Amino acid sequence: VHMTTDHPNGAPFTQYPKVVAWLMSKKAREKTINKINKNARRRLDLPGIEREYSLYEIAIITRAATAKSLGLKEKGHLGVGADGDVAIYNLDYETLDPSSDHKLIRKAFKQTAYTIKAGKIVARDGEIINAPEGKTFWVDSKVKEDARGAMLSALKGKFEEYYTVKMENYQIREGFLSNPFKLTVEAEV
């Protein structure tokens, strides 16, 4: 399971705190479900879901699983060789009851106490204190030349039909990328 978004198309990442609270608390889900039209509510399976995620599971679906699926060996963990990206939330994990403390969960996930990027503190209590240049991830997709040619030909037609930008002007060459990080993918079509 991965928690991802389609920002800005109806699923902005700014709503993650609300979604995290729903995943961790049946009570939070019920509170939201009770705001839905009664006729629509009767057709939902959601109220029957009892499961509540732990903080550990939230870390997996928002960080570890996504990094692993994308093949980002330096991301999603705190082991040797990791980039050292950490989010610290203002929560007391010893006394926290996510099921009933869903408002506290939502508040904490709206703003980290500390955000650490590449081992350096970049934000404290929502204030940016350091803005280091990060990596620009890009994919070098290896496909058979005939498939690549067919795809580029079809794509060029779409560009000419729907865009005001020429396809040649849309591409960004690696030399223009700031701190590039290439992900090589062997693709099959």
Stockholm file with secondary structure:
# STOCKHOLM 1.0

chainA/1-189         VHMTTDHPNGAPFTQYPKVVAWLMSKKAREKTINKINKNARRRLDLPGIEREYSLYEIAIITRAATAKSLGLKEKGHLGVGADGDVAIYNLDYETLDPSSDHKLIRKAFKQTAYTIKAGKIVARDGEIINAPEGKTFWVDSKVKEDARGAMLSALKGKFEEYYTVKMENYQIREGFLSNPFKLTVEAEV
#=GR chainA/1-189 SS CCCCCBTTTTBCGGGHHHHHHHHHCHHHHHHHHTTSCHHHHHTCSGGGCCCCCCHHHHHIIIIIHHHHHTTCTTSSCCSTTCCCCEEECSCCTTTCCTTTCHHHHHHHHHSCSEEEETTEEEEETTEECCCCCCCEEEEEEECCHHHHHHHHHHHHHHHHHHCSSCHHHHCCCGGGSSSEEEEEEECCC
#=GC SS_cons         CCCCCBTTTTBCGGGHHHHHHHHHCHHHHHHHHTTSCHHHHHTCSGGGCCCCCCHHHHHIIIIIHHHHHTTCTTSSCCSTTCCCCEEECSCCTTTCCTTTCHHHHHHHHHSCSEEEETTEEEEETTEECCCCCCCEEEEEEECCHHHHHHHHHHHHHHHHHHCSSCHHHHCCCGGGSSSEEEEEEECCC
//
